[in-house]
Amino acid sequence: MRRILALLIVASLLVPLACGQRGEPVAEQPAGEAAAALAAGEIRWLSYGDGVAKAAAENKPMLIDFWTDWCHWCKVMDKDTYGNEEVRRRLVQHFITVKVDAESAQPQGGQGAATGIALASSFQVTAYPTTWFVDSHGEKIDALPGFVPPDQFTAILDYIASGAYKTQTFVDYQASRG
């Protein structure tokens, strides 16, 4: 599979904005009802198992947010990036959104599902937050470690949602958009 060069470039610049050690706890944000979330332009965070099923059913890529309750940059990502109106609009329209507590021993999507710990390991997550993009067939597209500001994140969302990652680098995609 072709790696997304530009995501890696952006990620390497932003890795210092990731959590690598324990900090202060924060409460998980509750998910709202699907219809209300769509009408309000709010992100509906699903469990991993539910997200995989919904991505396949709706033929949409999945965004997986790996987080921990002690991660400062996870809180900033939630507030500043996922709280941004343009980011929310793109996510609601074009993605299935999943949150995985990377330190959870609970199944992430029902009886027999993988735990948050197992999922973080299988996705080779080593810093928080880490955002993974996965296509509707469950194929991993690429990872984006660390905090990403809203303006950069919207460009990456557009790149993934358009499918341009399949045929061109992020740099070429950005240049073609003028």
N, C-alpha and C positions, 0 to 999 in steps of 0.2 A: 504494500500500500504506500502510496506517495505521501510523504510527510509534509506538513504545512510549514514551510520555511519561515514565513513571516510571523506565524504564531510563536515559533520558537525564538525568534529574534525579540519580539515583544516580551515574551515570557522571561527571557534571560535578563532583560532590563528591569523587570518587575519582581523577580524572585526575592530581592531584599525586602519587599513588602509582603512577605509571607511569614506565617508563624511557624516556628520550629521548636518551640518549647512551651511548657505549661504557663498559663497566665490566669486571669480571673474568669470565673464562669459567667455565662450569659444564657438566658432562657431561649428555647427554640420558639420560632414564630409559628403560630397555629395556621393551618391552611383553611381557607374559606370554601364555600360551596362553589362548584364549577360554574354554574350559570351566573351567579352573582359576581364571581371573579372576572369572567369574560366581559360582562356588562360594565363593570367598574374599571376594567383595564388592570386588574390586579393579577399577580402571578399566583397560580395554583400549584403549590409544591406537592409532588406525589412521592410515594415510596418508590424504591427502585423497581420492585416487581410490578407495581401498577403502571409505572412509567414505561417499562419495556413493552407491556401489553398495549398501552395506549399509542405509543410511537408506531408500532406495527399496524394497529387498526387504522390510524389516521395518516399513515405514511409521512410522518414528520420526523425530523431529527430530534434527538434528545440532548438536553443540556443537563449535566449532572454536577451539582455543587457539593464537593466534599468539604466538610467543615468540622470543627470541634467546638465545644462549648467554652473553651478557654482562649480561643484564638482572637486576638485584637483585630487583625486584618479581615477576618471573616465577618466581624460585626460592621466594620467600615464598608465592606463589599455589600452587605445586606442593606445598610442605610443609604450609602451614596450611589452605588451602581444599580442594584436591584430596585432601589427606591426612585430611580430616575424615570420620568414619564416615557421617554423615547425607548429606553431599554425595556421597560415593562410592556410597551405596545408591541415591540418586535417579538419578545418572548411569548406573549399571549397569542399572537397571530401565527408564528412560524415554528415554535418549538414545544416539545413536551418537557416540562421542567421537573427535575428530581433533586431532592436534597438527601444527602447521606451523611449521617453523623459517623465520622470515620473511626470513632472509638466505641461505638455501640456494639454490645454483644447481642442485641435484639435482631430478629429476622427483619429484613428490609423488604417486606411485601408478602407477608403471610407465612403460614406454617411451612417449614422446610426451606424457606428462602435463605439466602446468604445473609450473614450479619454485616453490619457496617464495617467492622474490622476486616472481614474477609473480602468485602468489595473493595475497600481501600487498598488492600494488598494486591488483589487481582488487577487493579488499575495502576499499580505501582505508584501510589500517591505517597509523597515524602514530605510535603509542605502544605500548609493550609493558609488560605483556601486554595483548592485546585479545582478548576473547571474542566470537565471532560465533555467533548462533543462526540456523539455516537449517532450513526445513521439509523434509519427506521428498521433496518434488518439486524441491528445489534452490532454492526461493525464499528470498531473504534476509529474515529477520524483523527483526533489529536487532543492533547491536554494543554491547558493554559494555567500554569502555577502562579499563585500570588494575586494580590489585589490589582484590578484593572479599572482605571477611571471610566466613567460612562461614555465619553466621546470616543475613546479607543474601543470600548466594548461594543458599541453600536456598529462600528465598522466591521468588526470580527463577526458579529451576528449576521450582518448582511452578507458577508463573504460565505459563511456556512449555509445560511438559508437559501441563497441563490444557487448553491451547488457548484459555484466557481472553484472551490477547493479541488474539485476533481480534475480540472484541466489547466489551472494556472496558479502561480504563487500569489500570495497575498499582496506583495509589492506590485506585481503586474495587474492584479485586480484593482488595486487603489489607483494606479496610473490610468487604467482604462475608464475610470469613473470621473477623471478630470479633476 
